[in-house]
Amino acid sequence: MKIIIAGAGEVGTHLAKMLSNEEQDIILLDSEQEKLDAIDSNYNLMTYCGSTSSFSTLREIGVDECDLYIAVTPFETRNLTSCSIAKRLGAKKTVARIDNSEFLKPENGRILKEVGADFLIYPENLAATEINQAMTHNWARYWGELHDGRLVLIGVKLRDNNSLIDMQLKDITSARHDFHVAAIKRNNETIIPTGHDVLRRDDIVYFITTPPFIDEVRELCGKRKRIIRRALIAGATRITSRFAQLYSDKYDIRIIDPDRNVCERFATRFPDCELVCGDPRDIEVLRENNIYQYDAFLALTDSSETNILSCLTAKEFGVPKTIADVENLQFFSQAENLNIGTILNKKLLASSRIFKILLDADESNAKFLVLADAEVAEMQAANHSKITRAPVKDLHLPFGMTLAALVRGDHCELISGMTRIQPGDYVVVFCLTGTFSKVEKWFA
């Protein structure tokens, strides 16, 4: 598949590197040669210096043969113009990164599609939605719903009070069949487990289950439900703005930011939120704002380091739920190992959404695991595909791949070794980054 990515910023570069691992034909386009020079030559992709809004440039890189054109420059008008030109020149599908929530309204989306933008990616909107999900299901590190909630993917960090610690997975599943352990995050490594793997303290374990057994998974992990009503936010950023716009009627929100002008603008836009001018890194400022009385602390400044340290401080004050925006991928794995709750990364969220488009998946029926080195997707088994030829235990699946659950018509079930996949089944597949092209061959 030929994919052109217009914009070598953080999202575009990360997406290009990720897709290049999947044996796709990738071209990364940007008008600044310095950004393209920064791409490691070890990645399997081409770079091209030129304008993303130039007809001649797009013709020269073969946009007429492009299966997916992704415009992710920092400028939404440039992205929309670029998608419009690409579509007119023959690109099959186009994706535009936007920064304006007005474009997400159905009536406006239809107009944009007519001018050439098939799909819209709004990273701040994705982050705000993820924050609300994390606060609603606050006992979990990660929460994802598939097929309108009929399957649930839950990431939980194992603490000392967990009965699963030091148990082999085969011993757990022999007695229980109401969940499937699909992945384990240990230190800086993601493990796609077998029955012989042992769960350890501080592992982040990803379970897939069905709604009737959610509470059983929670109790098994020694977690308890909380109701979050009050949220203290560090940083009046674009994610904060979108979160306040969507959820200020659901939560009591107080925002701390050191810039008085920014605070004044936010106070005008969001009268239901409290604004405090102060440095959220200052422990005295947090103490003066009664941080210990809040149910959740959201560290959403533009500094990953500040967000990580702020969440650690909030935990010391006893805040039950903390969420950090960690945009620097170098810190992402380290942050997961710390006691700072849920971690966000807009690049990973945007890449996950684009992956759905790449797979022709219905956005309401696909969820991708937001990890730096693992992927999870729903794949449909084709007629006569290799995945349907024998029970799962006899398929000899490749290393780094596991089948967690399937949807057959209106029926959902967890997959065991005796399960036999049928043509038309939607299967939830976990795999390590860089192995997805191998997974696709099993379902083709």
C-alpha positions in Angstrom: 0.0 0.0 0.0 1.3 3.4 -0.9 1.0 6.0 1.8 2.0 9.7 1.6 2.5 11.6 4.8 2.5 15.4 4.4 4.2 17.0 7.4 7.4 15.8 9.2 6.4 17.2 12.6 6.0 15.0 15.7 2.8 13.2 14.5 4.0 12.8 10.9 7.4 11.5 11.8 6.2 9.1 14.4 3.5 7.8 12.1 6.0 7.4 9.2 8.4 5.4 11.4 5.6 3.2 12.7 4.2 2.4 9.3 7.6 1.8 7.8 7.9 -1.1 10.2 4.8 -2.6 8.6 6.3 -3.0 5.2 4.2 -0.2 3.7 5.4 2.0 0.8 5.9 5.3 2.7 6.8 8.8 1.4 7.3 11.6 4.0 6.8 15.0 2.5 7.8 18.3 4.1 9.0 21.8 2.9 11.9 21.8 5.4 14.8 19.7 4.5 16.2 19.8 8.0 13.2 17.9 9.4 13.6 15.2 6.7 17.4 15.0 7.4 16.6 14.1 11.0 14.9 10.9 10.0 17.0 7.9 10.7 18.2 6.2 7.5 17.4 2.8 9.1 13.7 3.3 8.5 12.2 1.9 5.4 10.7 5.0 3.9 11.4 7.8 1.3 11.6 11.5 2.0 10.8 14.3 -0.3 11.3 18.1 0.2 8.5 20.2 -1.3 5.4 22.1 -0.6 2.4 20.0 0.6 0.1 22.4 -1.4 2.0 22.2 -4.6 0.3 20.5 -7.6 3.6 19.7 -9.2 5.1 18.3 -6.0 2.2 16.0 -5.4 2.2 14.8 -9.1 5.9 14.2 -8.9 5.6 11.9 -5.8 2.8 9.9 -7.5 -0.2 11.0 -5.5 -2.4 9.6 -8.2 -1.3 6.1 -7.1 -1.6 6.9 -3.4 -3.9 4.6 -1.3 -3.8 6.9 1.7 -2.8 10.6 1.9 -2.2 11.9 5.4 -1.8 15.7 6.0 -0.5 16.3 9.5 1.3 19.7 9.3 0.7 22.1 12.3 -1.6 24.2 10.1 -5.1 22.9 9.6 -5.9 25.1 6.6 -2.8 23.8 4.8 -3.8 20.3 5.7 -7.3 20.7 4.3 -5.9 22.4 1.1 -3.4 19.6 0.7 -6.0 16.9 1.0 -8.3 18.7 -1.5 -5.5 18.8 -4.1 -4.4 15.2 -3.4 -8.0 14.0 -3.7 -8.5 15.8 -7.0 -5.3 14.3 -8.3 -6.4 10.8 -7.6 -5.6 9.9 -4.0 -8.0 7.1 -2.9 -8.4 8.3 0.8 -7.3 11.4 2.6 -6.8 12.3 6.2 -6.4 15.9 7.6 -5.2 16.9 11.0 -7.4 19.7 12.4 -7.4 22.0 15.4 -11.0 23.3 15.3 -13.8 21.4 17.0 -16.3 23.1 14.6 -15.1 20.9 11.8 -16.2 17.8 13.8 -19.9 18.7 13.5 -21.6 16.3 11.1 -23.0 19.0 8.8 -19.5 20.6 8.5 -17.8 17.3 8.1 -19.9 16.5 5.1 -18.8 19.7 3.4 -15.2 19.0 4.1 -15.5 15.5 2.6 -17.0 17.1 -0.5 -13.9 19.2 -0.9 -11.5 16.3 -0.4 -10.9 15.6 3.3 -12.3 12.1 3.9 -11.3 11.8 7.5 -10.4 14.3 10.2 -7.9 13.8 13.1 -8.1 16.2 16.0 -5.4 15.1 18.5 -6.6 17.3 21.4 -10.1 15.9 21.0 -8.8 12.4 21.2 -6.8 13.3 24.3 -9.8 14.9 26.0 -12.0 11.9 25.3 -9.2 9.6 26.7 -9.0 11.7 29.8 -12.7 11.4 30.4 -12.6 7.6 29.9 -9.7 7.3 32.3 -11.6 9.3 35.0 -14.8 7.3 34.5 -13.0 4.0 34.8 -10.4 5.4 37.2 -9.3 2.0 38.7 -7.7 1.0 35.4 -4.6 2.4 33.7 -6.2 1.8 30.3 -9.8 1.3 29.2 -10.9 0.5 25.6 -14.3 -0.7 24.4 -14.8 -2.7 21.2 -18.0 -3.5 19.3 -20.1 -0.9 21.1 -18.8 -2.1 24.5 -19.5 -5.8 24.1 -15.7 -6.4 24.5 -13.6 -4.4 27.0 -9.9 -4.0 27.1 -8.5 -3.1 30.5 -5.0 -2.3 31.6 -4.3 -2.7 35.3 -1.0 -2.2 37.3 -0.5 -5.1 39.8 0.2 -4.0 43.3 1.2 -5.9 46.5 -2.4 -6.7 47.3 -2.9 -8.6 44.1 -3.5 -12.3 44.3 -2.3 -12.8 40.7 1.4 -12.0 41.5 3.8 -14.9 40.9 1.1 -17.0 39.2 1.5 -18.6 35.8 -1.1 -17.6 33.3 -2.0 -21.2 32.5 -2.9 -21.7 36.2 -5.1 -18.7 36.2 -7.0 -19.6 33.0 -7.4 -23.2 33.9 -9.7 -22.1 36.8 -11.2 -19.0 35.1 -12.5 -18.4 31.6 -14.0 -15.0 32.0 -11.0 -13.0 30.9 -7.9 -13.3 28.7 -4.5 -11.8 29.5 -3.5 -10.4 26.1 -0.4 -8.4 26.9 2.0 -7.5 29.8 4.0 -4.3 30.1 7.0 -5.0 32.3 9.6 -2.3 32.8 10.3 -1.0 29.3 9.2 -4.2 27.5 5.8 -5.3 26.2 5.3 -9.1 26.4 2.7 -11.0 24.3 2.4 -13.8 26.8 2.1 -17.6 26.7 0.6 -19.8 29.4 4.1 -20.2 30.9 4.6 -16.5 31.6 4.4 -15.4 35.3 2.8 -12.2 36.5 5.1 -9.9 38.6 4.6 -7.0 40.9 4.3 -3.7 39.1 3.4 -5.4 35.8 0.8 -3.5 33.8 -1.5 -6.4 32.6 -4.0 -6.0 29.7 -7.1 -8.0 30.1 -9.8 -8.5 27.6 -13.2 -9.5 28.9 -17.0 -9.0 28.5 -19.1 -6.5 30.5 -20.6 -9.1 33.0 -17.1 -9.9 34.3 -15.6 -6.4 34.6 -16.2 -6.2 38.3 -14.6 -9.7 38.7 -11.4 -8.5 37.0 -11.4 -5.3 39.1 -11.8 -7.3 42.4 -9.2 -9.9 41.2 -6.7 -7.0 40.8 -7.5 -5.5 44.2 -9.0 -2.3 42.8 -12.0 -0.3 44.0 -14.3 2.1 42.2 -14.2 5.8 42.9 -16.5 8.6 41.7 -14.6 11.6 40.4 -16.3 15.0 40.7 -13.4 17.5 41.2 -10.4 17.8 38.9 -7.4 20.1 39.3 -5.6 20.8 36.0 -2.0 22.0 35.6 -1.6 24.0 32.4 -4.1 25.9 30.4 -3.2 24.2 27.1 -5.1 23.1 24.0 -5.9 19.7 25.6 -7.2 21.5 28.7 -9.3 23.8 26.5 -10.9 20.9 24.7 -11.5 18.9 27.9 -13.1 22.0 29.5 -15.3 22.5 26.4 -16.5 18.9 26.5 -16.7 18.1 30.2 -17.0 21.3 32.3 -20.6 20.3 33.1 -19.6 16.9 34.3 -16.6 17.8 36.5 -15.8 20.7 38.9 -12.6 22.0 37.2 -9.9 24.3 38.6 -7.0 25.2 36.2 -3.6 26.5 37.3 -1.4 28.3 34.8 1.5 30.8 35.3 0.4 33.1 32.4 -2.1 35.7 33.5 -3.2 36.5 30.0 -3.9 32.9 29.2 -5.9 32.6 32.5 -8.0 35.6 31.6 -8.8 34.2 28.2 -9.7 30.8 29.7 -11.9 32.4 32.3 -13.8 34.2 29.6 -14.3 31.1 27.5 -15.1 28.7 30.3 -17.0 30.6 33.0 -17.9 27.2 34.7 -14.2 26.6 35.5 -12.0 28.2 38.2 -8.8 29.8 37.0 -5.8 30.4 39.2 -2.7 32.2 38.1 0.3 30.4 39.5 3.1 27.9 38.8 1.7 24.3 39.1 5.2 23.1 39.7 5.3 25.0 43.0 4.3 22.7 45.9 3.1 25.8 47.9 0.8 26.8 45.0 -0.7 23.2 45.0 -1.1 23.3 48.8 -2.8 26.7 48.7 -5.3 25.3 46.1 -6.1 22.4 48.4 -4.8 19.7 46.0 -5.5 17.0 48.6 -9.2 17.7 48.3 -9.4 16.8 44.6 -10.4 13.5 43.1 -8.2 13.8 40.1 -5.1 15.8 39.1 -4.4 16.3 35.3 -0.9 17.4 34.4 -1.4 18.9 30.9 1.4 21.4 30.5 3.6 21.5 27.4 6.5 19.9 29.4 6.5 16.1 29.8 9.0 16.4 32.6 6.8 18.9 34.5 3.8 16.7 34.0 5.5 13.6 35.4 6.9 15.4 38.4 3.6 17.1 39.1 1.7 13.8 39.1 4.3 12.3 41.5 3.7 15.3 43.8 -0.1 14.9 43.5 0.2 11.3 44.5 2.2 12.3 47.6 -0.7 14.6 48.5 -3.0 11.6 48.3 -4.9 12.5 45.0 -6.5 9.2 44.0 -6.3 9.6 40.2 -3.5 11.3 38.3 -3.1 11.7 34.5 0.0 13.0 32.7 0.4 14.2 29.1 3.8 12.8 28.1 4.5 13.9 24.6 8.2 13.0 24.7 8.3 9.3 23.7 11.7 8.9 25.3 10.0 9.4 28.6 6.9 7.3 27.9 8.1 3.9 29.0 9.8 5.3 32.1 6.6 7.2 33.0 4.6 4.0 32.8 6.9 2.5 35.4 6.3 5.3 37.9 3.3 5.7 40.1 1.6 8.4 38.1 -1.6 6.8 36.9 -2.7 7.2 33.3 -0.4 8.5 30.6 -1.4 10.3 27.4 0.4 10.9 24.2 -1.3 12.7 21.3 1.1 11.2 18.7 0.1 7.7 19.7 -3.6 8.5 19.9 -3.5 10.1 16.4 -1.5 7.3 15.0 -4.0 4.8 16.4 -6.9 6.6 14.8 -5.1 6.7 11.4 -4.3 2.9 11.8 -8.0 2.3 11.9 -8.5 4.2 8.7 -5.6 2.2 7.2 -7.4 -1.0 8.0 -10.7 0.2 6.5 -12.2 -0.4 10.1 -15.4 1.2 11.3 -14.2 3.8 13.8 -16.9 2.7 16.3 -15.7 -0.9 16.1 -12.0 -0.7 16.4 -9.7 0.3 19.2 -5.9 0.3 19.2 -3.7 -0.1 22.3 -1.9 3.1 23.0 1.6 1.7 23.7 4.9 2.7 22.1 5.8 -0.9 21.1 2.5 -2.9 20.7 -0.7 -2.9 18.7 -4.1 -4.3 19.0 -6.7 -4.4 16.2 -9.8 -6.2 15.0 -9.2 -8.2 11.9 -11.8 -9.9 9.8 -11.1 -13.5 8.7 -11.5 -13.9 5.0 -12.7 -17.1 3.2 -10.0 -19.7 3.1 -7.6 -17.6 5.2 -4.9 -19.4 7.2 -6.4 -18.4 10.5 -9.5 -20.5 9.8 -7.7 -23.8 8.9 -7.5 -25.3 12.4 -8.2 -24.7 16.1 -6.0 -22.0 17.5 -3.8 -24.4 19.4 -2.8 -26.1 16.2 -2.1 -22.9 14.1 1.4 -22.4 15.3 1.0 -18.6 15.4 4.2 -16.6 15.1 6.0 -15.2 18.1 4.7 -11.8 19.3 1.0 -12.5 18.2 -2.0 -13.6 20.2 -5.7 -13.9 19.6 -7.8 -12.6 22.4 -11.5 -12.5 21.5 -13.8 -12.8 18.5 -17.2 -11.4 17.4 -19.4 -13.7 15.3 -22.6 -12.0 14.4 -24.1 -10.7 17.6 -22.1 -13.1 19.7 -18.8 -12.2 21.5 -16.5 -14.8 23.1 -13.0 -15.0 24.4 -10.6 -17.2 22.4 -9.1 -20.4 23.9 -6.8 -23.0 22.3 -9.9 -25.0 21.2 -11.5 -22.1 19.4 -11.8 -22.4 15.6 -12.0 -19.1 13.7 -14.6 -19.0 11.0 -14.7 -16.8 7.9 -16.3 -13.5 8.6 -15.3 -13.5 12.3 -13.9 -10.3 13.7 -10.9 -11.2 15.8 -9.1 -9.0 18.4 -5.4 -9.5 17.7 -2.4 -8.3 19.9 1.0 -8.1 18.3 4.3 -6.3 18.8 5.1 -3.3 16.7 6.7 -4.2 13.4 4.9 -7.6 13.1 1.5 -6.3 11.9 2.2 -7.1 8.2 2.7 -10.8 9.2 -0.6 -10.7 11.1 -2.5 -9.5 8.1 -1.3 -12.5 6.0 -3.0 -14.9 8.4 -6.4 -13.2 7.8 -6.1 -12.5 4.0 
